Amino acid sequence: MWTGGPIVVFDTETTGAATGDRVVSLGAVRLDAALEPEATLHLAFAPGIPCHWGAIRVHGMSDAFLALHPPFAEHAAEVADFFGGHAAAAHNMPFDRRLLGGEFERLGLPAPWGTAHCTLQLWRRAHPGQRAGLAHAAAACGLGRETALHGALEDAWLAANLLRVLHDLPPLPMRLHGITNSPAGVEVFA
């Protein structure tokens, strides 16, 4: 059973995976100490650099769409408040920690989370020899994507449900919603 207090499970979509790449979208689900959902956060950011074509194929957000959003700096305080120094988890935490942590480093700010947990590593320990990617682990729990592309909030919900299953709790219905800082009338696939 989980005894680590509240935890924020998050996912990032990025301009790519190389050094210097930036976060273009953040999805996060804050769970209380009983791993029950408390709140969600779903934001998009103008990264200031073009997205790699492979990243656009994954998340579907064009450079033109992202340019309509504020830079990360305008939402850094909101993101930090959402994490609130609680534990954090992600499916492939080293990647998400490096990218989201990098956004805070660029602003001269510390990462806003406490301890870090990786649902990918936890899944591998609990299910040795099984495929551990997010889609495969979620499918093993009877979960699947509701959208065709990778969305940060949907992936955060899938990872949150994996965390619940790994702690002997049933998965919950995902509470998906659009990007909350998009200008009115702007759609992702613009």
VOBAGU-598249 format. One record per residue: residue in one letter; x, y, z of N, C-alpha, C in turn; residue number from 1. Coordinates in steps of 0.02 Angstrom, whole numbers, plus 50000, padded with zeros to 5 digits. Each point is the difference from the previous one (the first is absolute). Example, Ala and Ser with C-alpha at 12.3 -4.5 7.8 and 13.67 -1.06 7.14 Angstrom:
<rs>
+---+-------+-------+-------+-------+-------+-------+-------+-------+-------+-----+
| r |  n.xx |  n.yy |  n.zz | ca.xx | ca.yy | ca.zz |  c.xx |  c.yy |  c.zz |   k |
+---+-------+-------+-------+-------+-------+-------+-------+-------+-------+-----+
| a | 50660 | 49716 | 50390 | 49955 | 50059 | 50000 | 50045 | 50060 | 50000 |   1 |
| s | 49982 | 50053 | 49964 | 50042 | 50059 | 50003 | 49961 | 50055 | 50037 |   2 |
+---+-------+-------+-------+-------+-------+-------+-------+-------+-------+-----+
</rs>
This chain:
<rs>
+---+-------+-------+-------+-------+-------+-------+-------+-------+-------+-----+
| r |  n.xx |  n.yy |  n.zz | ca.xx | ca.yy | ca.zz |  c.xx |  c.yy |  c.zz |   k |
+---+-------+-------+-------+-------+-------+-------+-------+-------+-------+-----+
| m | 50042 | 49941 | 50000 | 49958 | 50059 | 50000 | 50044 | 50063 | 50000 |   1 |
| w | 49978 | 50051 | 49964 | 50037 | 50063 | 49995 | 49998 | 50036 | 50067 |   2 |
| t | 50057 | 50023 | 50023 | 50002 | 50036 | 50064 | 50038 | 50066 | 49992 |   3 |
| g | 50010 | 50021 | 49939 | 50042 | 50059 | 49987 | 49964 | 50067 | 50000 |   4 |
| g | 49937 | 50003 | 50020 | 49965 | 50064 | 50000 | 49977 | 50019 | 49930 |   5 |
| p | 49978 | 50062 | 49990 | 49977 | 50021 | 49934 | 50055 | 49992 | 49948 |   6 |
| i | 49980 | 49988 | 49938 | 50048 | 49992 | 49945 | 49970 | 50029 | 49937 |   7 |
| v | 50042 | 50031 | 49960 | 49979 | 50028 | 49936 | 50029 | 49955 | 49945 |   8 |
| v | 49955 | 49970 | 49961 | 50021 | 49959 | 49944 | 49995 | 50043 | 49938 |   9 |
| f | 50055 | 50005 | 49962 | 50000 | 50046 | 49944 | 50031 | 49970 | 49937 |  10 |
| d | 49988 | 50035 | 49945 | 50029 | 49981 | 49936 | 50014 | 50065 | 49962 |  11 |
| t | 50053 | 49998 | 49960 | 50015 | 50057 | 49957 | 49999 | 49978 | 49928 |  12 |
| e | 49980 | 50045 | 49957 | 50012 | 49995 | 49928 | 50052 | 50053 | 49985 |  13 |
| t | 50045 | 49985 | 49953 | 50059 | 50042 | 49991 | 50014 | 50014 | 49926 |  14 |
| t | 50049 | 50044 | 49989 | 50022 | 50014 | 49932 | 50042 | 49943 | 49971 |  15 |
| g | 50023 | 49956 | 50042 | 50042 | 49944 | 49981 | 50029 | 49969 | 50063 |  16 |
| a | 50051 | 49958 | 49991 | 50029 | 49965 | 50057 | 50074 | 50016 | 50011 |  17 |
| a | 50026 | 50047 | 49962 | 50072 | 50016 | 50005 | 50012 | 50054 | 50054 |  18 |
| t | 50063 | 50008 | 50017 | 50019 | 50054 | 50045 | 49979 | 50066 | 49969 |  19 |
| g | 49970 | 50043 | 50039 | 49977 | 50065 | 49974 | 49928 | 50000 | 49977 |  20 |
| d | 49968 | 49942 | 49996 | 49930 | 49998 | 49981 | 49958 | 50028 | 50057 |  21 |
| r | 49939 | 50020 | 49985 | 49958 | 50036 | 50047 | 49933 | 49965 | 50009 |  22 |
| v | 49967 | 50016 | 50055 | 49933 | 49974 | 50014 | 49949 | 50042 | 49961 |  23 |
| v | 49955 | 49966 | 49964 | 49946 | 50036 | 49965 | 49932 | 49988 | 50033 |  24 |
| s | 49995 | 49948 | 50041 | 49937 | 49987 | 50034 | 50014 | 49962 | 50064 |  25 |
| l | 49961 | 50016 | 50052 | 50005 | 49966 | 50064 | 49930 | 49977 | 50020 |  26 |
| g | 49996 | 49937 | 50018 | 49938 | 49974 | 50030 | 50018 | 49971 | 50067 |  27 |
| a | 49959 | 50013 | 50051 | 50015 | 49976 | 50067 | 49935 | 49983 | 50037 |  28 |
| v | 50004 | 49948 | 50040 | 49945 | 49978 | 50042 | 50027 | 49998 | 50071 |  29 |
| r | 49971 | 50040 | 50045 | 50022 | 49998 | 50070 | 49955 | 49951 | 50037 |  30 |
| l | 50033 | 49951 | 50033 | 49966 | 49950 | 50040 | 50012 | 50014 | 50074 |  31 |
| d | 49950 | 49987 | 50041 | 50009 | 50009 | 50072 | 50039 | 49940 | 50029 |  32 |
| a | 50008 | 49999 | 50065 | 50040 | 49947 | 50032 | 49969 | 49931 | 49991 |  33 |
| a | 49935 | 49996 | 49984 | 49967 | 49935 | 49988 | 49999 | 49985 | 49925 |  34 |
| l | 50037 | 50039 | 49960 | 50004 | 49994 | 49927 | 49933 | 50012 | 49966 |  35 |
| e | 49959 | 50043 | 50030 | 49938 | 50022 | 49970 | 50012 | 50067 | 49965 |  36 |
| p | 49972 | 50010 | 49941 | 50013 | 50062 | 49963 | 49972 | 50062 | 50035 |  37 |
| e | 50040 | 50053 | 50001 | 49980 | 50064 | 50029 | 49991 | 50054 | 49947 |  38 |
| a | 50046 | 50002 | 49951 | 49998 | 50055 | 49951 | 50041 | 49980 | 49939 |  39 |
| t | 49987 | 50035 | 49945 | 50039 | 49990 | 49939 | 50025 | 50067 | 49974 |  40 |
| l | 50052 | 49996 | 49960 | 50030 | 50059 | 49968 | 50018 | 49980 | 49929 |  41 |
| h | 49982 | 50042 | 49951 | 50015 | 49986 | 49930 | 50015 | 50065 | 49965 |  42 |
| l | 50064 | 50011 | 49983 | 50023 | 50063 | 49971 | 50042 | 49987 | 49938 |  43 |
| a | 50002 | 50050 | 49956 | 50045 | 49998 | 49941 | 50042 | 50063 | 50002 |  44 |
| f | 50060 | 49996 | 49970 | 50047 | 50054 | 50003 | 50032 | 50013 | 49931 |  45 |
| a | 50015 | 50062 | 49987 | 50040 | 50018 | 49941 | 50073 | 49986 | 50020 |  46 |
| p | 50032 | 49952 | 49966 | 50067 | 49981 | 50022 | 50057 | 50046 | 49978 |  47 |
| g | 49987 | 50042 | 49951 | 50052 | 50044 | 49975 | 50048 | 49968 | 49951 |  48 |
| i | 49990 | 49934 | 49987 | 50039 | 49965 | 49949 | 49951 | 49954 | 49962 |  49 |
| p | 50017 | 49982 | 49939 | 49955 | 49956 | 49962 | 49999 | 49929 | 50029 |  50 |
| c | 49943 | 49967 | 49991 | 49994 | 49930 | 50019 | 50031 | 49956 | 49947 |  51 |
| h | 50032 | 49948 | 50021 | 50025 | 49949 | 49955 | 49939 | 49966 | 49967 |  52 |
| w | 50005 | 49983 | 49936 | 49943 | 49970 | 49965 | 49976 | 49937 | 50035 |  53 |
| g | 50046 | 49961 | 50029 | 49980 | 49939 | 50035 | 49959 | 50015 | 50062 |  54 |
| a | 50016 | 50055 | 50034 | 49961 | 50019 | 50059 | 49929 | 50021 | 49980 |  55 |
| i | 49995 | 50037 | 49945 | 49934 | 50021 | 49976 | 49958 | 49939 | 49982 |  56 |
| r | 50031 | 49949 | 49971 | 49963 | 49938 | 49985 | 49974 | 49967 | 50063 |  57 |
| v | 50035 | 50007 | 50056 | 49978 | 49969 | 50063 | 49944 | 50040 | 50032 |  58 |
| h | 50009 | 50066 | 50006 | 49951 | 50040 | 50038 | 49952 | 50041 | 49958 |  59 |
| g | 50014 | 50009 | 49936 | 49953 | 50034 | 49956 | 49997 | 50076 | 50006 |  60 |
| m | 50044 | 50030 | 50039 | 49998 | 50073 | 50010 | 50050 | 50033 | 49953 |  61 |
| s | 49975 | 50040 | 49954 | 50043 | 50033 | 49951 | 50035 | 50060 | 50032 |  62 |
| d | 50053 | 50023 | 49968 | 50035 | 50059 | 50023 | 49953 | 50060 | 50000 |  63 |
| a | 49955 | 50005 | 49949 | 49953 | 50055 | 49996 | 49951 | 49999 | 50059 |  64 |
| f | 49976 | 49941 | 50018 | 49955 | 49993 | 50058 | 50036 | 50020 | 50064 |  65 |
| l | 50060 | 49975 | 50010 | 50037 | 50015 | 50062 | 50017 | 50074 | 50005 |  66 |
| a | 50012 | 50034 | 49944 | 50018 | 50071 | 50000 | 49943 | 50043 | 50028 |  67 |
| l | 49939 | 49974 | 50002 | 49943 | 50036 | 50026 | 49996 | 49999 | 50076 |  68 |
| h | 50045 | 49962 | 50031 | 50000 | 49990 | 50073 | 50056 | 50040 | 50033 |  69 |
| p | 49993 | 50012 | 50065 | 50054 | 50036 | 50035 | 50060 | 49954 | 50010 |  70 |
| p | 50059 | 50029 | 50013 | 50058 | 49959 | 50017 | 49991 | 49969 | 50069 |  71 |
| f | 50039 | 49950 | 50014 | 49997 | 49965 | 50065 | 50006 | 50049 | 50058 |  72 |
| a | 50043 | 50050 | 49993 | 50013 | 50047 | 50055 | 49936 | 50031 | 50027 |  73 |
| e | 49951 | 50011 | 49956 | 49937 | 50032 | 50022 | 49957 | 49954 | 50044 |  74 |
| h | 50014 | 49935 | 49999 | 49962 | 49953 | 50040 | 50042 | 49963 | 50052 |  75 |
| a | 50064 | 50019 | 50007 | 50044 | 49965 | 50046 | 49974 | 50001 | 50071 |  76 |
| a | 49974 | 50056 | 50023 | 49974 | 50004 | 50069 | 49939 | 49955 | 50008 |  77 |
| e | 49956 | 49999 | 49950 | 49941 | 49957 | 50002 | 50020 | 49926 | 50004 |  78 |
| v | 50049 | 49981 | 49959 | 50024 | 49931 | 50000 | 50031 | 49984 | 50068 |  79 |
| a | 50042 | 50044 | 50025 | 50032 | 49988 | 50066 | 49947 | 49994 | 50055 |  80 |
| d | 49950 | 50042 | 49998 | 49946 | 49996 | 50050 | 49963 | 49934 | 49995 |  81 |
| f | 49989 | 49976 | 49939 | 49964 | 49937 | 49990 | 50040 | 49942 | 50030 |  82 |
| f | 50065 | 49999 | 49988 | 50042 | 49947 | 50028 | 50008 | 50008 | 50075 |  83 |
| g | 50008 | 50061 | 50023 | 50001 | 50015 | 50071 | 50053 | 49964 | 50041 |  84 |
| g | 50054 | 49979 | 49969 | 50052 | 49965 | 50038 | 49984 | 49928 | 50015 |  85 |
| h | 49942 | 49975 | 49976 | 49981 | 49930 | 50012 | 50044 | 49954 | 49959 |  86 |
| a | 49995 | 49936 | 50014 | 50033 | 49950 | 49958 | 49973 | 50005 | 49929 |  87 |
| a | 50039 | 49977 | 49952 | 49979 | 50000 | 49930 | 50013 | 49931 | 49970 |  88 |
| a | 49961 | 49984 | 49950 | 50009 | 49937 | 49963 | 49986 | 50013 | 49926 |  89 |
| a | 50034 | 49962 | 49959 | 49989 | 50002 | 49928 | 50020 | 49932 | 49972 |  90 |
| h | 49974 | 49983 | 49942 | 50019 | 49938 | 49967 | 50060 | 50017 | 49956 |  91 |
| n | 50059 | 49983 | 50023 | 50065 | 50021 | 49974 | 50020 | 50066 | 50032 |  92 |
| m | 50002 | 49998 | 50065 | 50015 | 50059 | 50040 | 50066 | 50033 | 49981 |  93 |
| p | 50053 | 49964 | 49985 | 50062 | 50035 | 49982 | 49990 | 50049 | 49942 |  94 |
| f | 49961 | 49981 | 49950 | 49988 | 50045 | 49942 | 49958 | 50060 | 50022 |  95 |
| d | 49943 | 49987 | 50031 | 49955 | 50055 | 50019 | 50032 | 50046 | 50052 |  96 |
| r | 50038 | 49972 | 50047 | 50034 | 50041 | 50050 | 50052 | 50044 | 49965 |  97 |
| r | 50037 | 49972 | 49952 | 50051 | 50040 | 49965 | 49969 | 50058 | 49962 |  98 |
| l | 49945 | 49986 | 49964 | 49970 | 50053 | 49959 | 49963 | 50052 | 50042 |  99 |
| l | 49956 | 49978 | 50045 | 49963 | 50048 | 50041 | 50048 | 50035 | 50050 | 100 |
| g | 50045 | 49962 | 50029 | 50050 | 50030 | 50044 | 50041 | 50052 | 49964 | 101 |
| g | 50015 | 49987 | 49936 | 50038 | 50047 | 49959 | 49965 | 50066 | 49991 | 102 |
| e | 49933 | 49998 | 49996 | 49962 | 50062 | 49993 | 50009 | 50043 | 50063 | 103 |
| f | 49998 | 49968 | 50058 | 50010 | 50037 | 50063 | 50072 | 50024 | 50006 | 104 |
| e | 50048 | 49959 | 49980 | 50071 | 50020 | 50003 | 50013 | 50062 | 49958 | 105 |
| r | 49970 | 50003 | 49940 | 50010 | 50058 | 49957 | 49976 | 50064 | 50033 | 106 |
| l | 49952 | 49993 | 50045 | 49973 | 50059 | 50036 | 50035 | 50011 | 50067 | 107 |
| g | 50051 | 49959 | 50015 | 50036 | 50006 | 50063 | 49959 | 49976 | 50060 | 108 |
| l | 49952 | 49955 | 49987 | 49956 | 49975 | 50053 | 50013 | 49926 | 50013 | 109 |
| p | 49990 | 49978 | 50062 | 50007 | 49928 | 50014 | 49940 | 49961 | 49973 | 110 |
| a | 50010 | 49937 | 49988 | 49943 | 49957 | 49981 | 49949 | 50001 | 50056 | 111 |
| p | 49935 | 50001 | 49984 | 49948 | 50010 | 50051 | 49975 | 49936 | 50034 | 112 |
| w | 50036 | 49945 | 49991 | 49977 | 49938 | 50030 | 50051 | 49974 | 50050 | 113 |
| g | 49977 | 49954 | 50042 | 50045 | 49968 | 50048 | 50029 | 49937 | 49969 | 114 |
| t | 49986 | 49943 | 50031 | 50026 | 49937 | 49973 | 49970 | 49985 | 49932 | 115 |
| a | 50037 | 49962 | 49960 | 49978 | 49984 | 49933 | 49993 | 49924 | 49992 | 116 |
| h | 49946 | 49979 | 49968 | 49985 | 49929 | 49990 | 49987 | 49988 | 49926 | 117 |
| c | 50023 | 49943 | 49976 | 49992 | 49984 | 49929 | 49953 | 49939 | 49994 | 118 |
| t | 49941 | 50011 | 49971 | 49953 | 49944 | 49993 | 50026 | 49948 | 49950 | 119 |
| l | 50043 | 50020 | 49954 | 50031 | 49952 | 49954 | 50044 | 49951 | 50040 | 120 |
| q | 50043 | 50026 | 50043 | 50043 | 49957 | 50041 | 49959 | 49958 | 50049 | 121 |
| l | 49949 | 50030 | 50031 | 49957 | 49963 | 50046 | 49964 | 49943 | 49964 | 122 |
| w | 49977 | 50013 | 49939 | 49966 | 49947 | 49961 | 50048 | 49944 | 49984 | 123 |
| r | 50061 | 50018 | 49978 | 50050 | 49948 | 49984 | 50016 | 49956 | 50060 | 124 |
| r | 50004 | 50030 | 50059 | 50014 | 49961 | 50061 | 49941 | 49953 | 50016 | 125 |
| a | 49940 | 50025 | 49992 | 49941 | 49961 | 50018 | 49982 | 49948 | 49947 | 126 |
| h | 50021 | 50012 | 49937 | 49982 | 49956 | 49944 | 50062 | 49986 | 49957 | 127 |
| p | 50050 | 49965 | 50028 | 50061 | 49989 | 49961 | 49985 | 49961 | 49936 | 128 |
| g | 50033 | 50020 | 49947 | 49992 | 49966 | 49936 | 49942 | 50025 | 49958 | 129 |
| q | 49955 | 50039 | 50029 | 49945 | 50028 | 49961 | 50021 | 50066 | 49969 | 130 |
| r | 49968 | 50017 | 49944 | 50012 | 50065 | 49969 | 49977 | 50054 | 50048 | 131 |
| a | 50040 | 50052 | 50007 | 49987 | 50049 | 50053 | 49985 | 50070 | 49974 | 132 |
| g | 49998 | 50010 | 49934 | 49981 | 50065 | 49974 | 49930 | 50019 | 50025 | 133 |
| l | 49985 | 50063 | 50000 | 49937 | 50023 | 50029 | 49939 | 49966 | 49968 | 134 |
| a | 49998 | 49996 | 49934 | 49942 | 49969 | 49967 | 49994 | 49926 | 50018 | 135 |
| h | 50056 | 49964 | 50003 | 49998 | 49929 | 50017 | 49982 | 49988 | 50073 | 136 |
| a | 50029 | 50038 | 50045 | 49985 | 49992 | 50071 | 49927 | 50018 | 50013 | 137 |
| a | 49976 | 50054 | 49969 | 49930 | 50020 | 50009 | 49954 | 49946 | 49973 | 138 |
| a | 50016 | 49972 | 49941 | 49958 | 49947 | 49971 | 49997 | 49939 | 50046 | 139 |
| a | 50054 | 49984 | 50033 | 50001 | 49944 | 50046 | 49953 | 50012 | 50059 | 140 |
| c | 49984 | 50063 | 50013 | 49953 | 50018 | 50054 | 49930 | 50012 | 49974 | 141 |
| g | 49990 | 49987 | 49935 | 49935 | 50011 | 49970 | 49987 | 50073 | 49980 | 142 |
| l | 50053 | 50039 | 49996 | 49993 | 50071 | 49983 | 50027 | 50013 | 49930 | 143 |
| g | 49975 | 50052 | 49968 | 50025 | 50018 | 49935 | 49990 | 50074 | 49988 | 144 |
| r | 50032 | 50024 | 49948 | 49994 | 50070 | 49980 | 49929 | 50013 | 49974 | 145 |
| e | 49975 | 50059 | 50014 | 49937 | 50022 | 49973 | 50011 | 50043 | 49938 | 146 |
| t | 50062 | 50020 | 49988 | 50017 | 50042 | 49943 | 50053 | 49965 | 49959 | 147 |
| a | 50008 | 50020 | 49937 | 50048 | 49968 | 49956 | 50071 | 50023 | 50013 | 148 |
| l | 50008 | 50062 | 50021 | 50067 | 50028 | 50011 | 50016 | 50000 | 50075 | 149 |
| h | 50063 | 50008 | 50015 | 50021 | 50005 | 50070 | 49982 | 50069 | 50026 | 150 |
| g | 49958 | 50002 | 50049 | 49985 | 50063 | 50034 | 50029 | 49997 | 50070 | 151 |
| a | 50027 | 50055 | 50023 | 50033 | 50000 | 50065 | 49952 | 49982 | 50057 | 152 |
| l | 49939 | 50027 | 49998 | 49954 | 49985 | 50055 | 49977 | 49927 | 49997 | 153 |
| e | 49986 | 49975 | 49941 | 49980 | 49929 | 49995 | 50055 | 49954 | 50024 | 154 |
| d | 50062 | 50014 | 49980 | 50056 | 49958 | 50022 | 50011 | 50006 | 50075 | 155 |
| a | 49988 | 50059 | 50029 | 50005 | 50008 | 50072 | 49947 | 49958 | 50035 | 156 |
| w | 49939 | 49999 | 49973 | 49947 | 49959 | 50029 | 50017 | 49926 | 49995 | 157 |
| l | 50026 | 49978 | 49943 | 50019 | 49929 | 49993 | 50053 | 49982 | 50051 | 158 |
| a | 50050 | 50043 | 50009 | 50053 | 49986 | 50049 | 49972 | 50002 | 50072 | 159 |
| a | 49953 | 50046 | 50013 | 49968 | 50003 | 50066 | 49963 | 49935 | 50014 | 160 |
| n | 49965 | 49974 | 49950 | 49965 | 49937 | 50008 | 50048 | 49942 | 50009 | 161 |
| l | 50056 | 50001 | 49966 | 50051 | 49947 | 50011 | 50025 | 50003 | 50072 | 162 |
| l | 50011 | 50060 | 50025 | 50022 | 50007 | 50069 | 49948 | 49971 | 50048 | 163 |
| r | 49937 | 50013 | 49986 | 49946 | 49972 | 50042 | 50001 | 49923 | 49997 | 164 |
| v | 50004 | 49973 | 49939 | 50000 | 49927 | 49992 | 50060 | 49969 | 50035 | 165 |
| l | 50058 | 50032 | 49995 | 50060 | 49975 | 50033 | 49994 | 50001 | 50076 | 166 |
| h | 49952 | 50039 | 50025 | 49988 | 50003 | 50072 | 49932 | 49968 | 50018 | 167 |
| d | 49981 | 49951 | 49958 | 49940 | 49959 | 50012 | 49935 | 50040 | 50004 | 168 |
| l | 49996 | 50053 | 49962 | 49938 | 50039 | 49994 | 49974 | 49995 | 49929 | 169 |
| p | 49934 | 50002 | 49990 | 49974 | 49995 | 49932 | 50012 | 50064 | 49961 | 170 |
| p | 50007 | 49994 | 49934 | 50006 | 50061 | 49959 | 49935 | 50040 | 50003 | 171 |
| l | 50006 | 50064 | 49987 | 49943 | 50046 | 50000 | 49987 | 50026 | 49930 | 172 |
| p | 49939 | 50020 | 49985 | 49987 | 50032 | 49935 | 50042 | 50063 | 49993 | 173 |
| m | 50027 | 50011 | 49941 | 50041 | 50060 | 49988 | 49954 | 50060 | 49993 | 174 |
| r | 50019 | 50055 | 50030 | 49963 | 50063 | 49994 | 50040 | 50046 | 49954 | 175 |
| l | 49991 | 49990 | 49935 | 50038 | 50038 | 49951 | 49966 | 50066 | 49985 | 176 |
| h | 50040 | 50051 | 49986 | 49974 | 50065 | 49979 | 50052 | 50033 | 49957 | 177 |
| g | 49980 | 50050 | 49965 | 50045 | 50035 | 49955 | 50055 | 50038 | 50036 | 178 |
| i | 50042 | 50029 | 49960 | 50055 | 50042 | 50025 | 49969 | 50064 | 50028 | 179 |
| t | 50012 | 50014 | 50063 | 49964 | 50055 | 50032 | 50027 | 50069 | 49984 | 180 |
| n | 50060 | 50005 | 49974 | 50027 | 50066 | 49984 | 50001 | 50014 | 49925 | 181 |
| s | 49961 | 49962 | 49961 | 49994 | 50014 | 49929 | 49955 | 50061 | 49989 | 182 |
| p | 50017 | 50043 | 49954 | 49956 | 50056 | 49984 | 49932 | 49973 | 49976 | 183 |
| a | 49948 | 50038 | 50012 | 49932 | 49980 | 49980 | 49998 | 49984 | 49925 | 184 |
| g | 49968 | 49945 | 49983 | 49991 | 49982 | 49931 | 50058 | 49963 | 49968 | 185 |
| v | 50055 | 49992 | 50036 | 50059 | 49966 | 49972 | 49994 | 49925 | 50014 | 186 |
| e | 50007 | 49960 | 49947 | 49998 | 49928 | 50008 | 50070 | 49972 | 49989 | 187 |
| v | 50013 | 49943 | 50031 | 50067 | 49970 | 49998 | 50024 | 49989 | 49929 | 188 |
| f | 49957 | 49978 | 49956 | 50023 | 49980 | 49934 | 49994 | 50057 | 49950 | 189 |
| a | 50010 | 50061 | 50024 | 49996 | 50059 | 49957 | 50062 | 50006 | 49956 | 190 |
+---+-------+-------+-------+-------+-------+-------+-------+-------+-------+-----+
</rs>
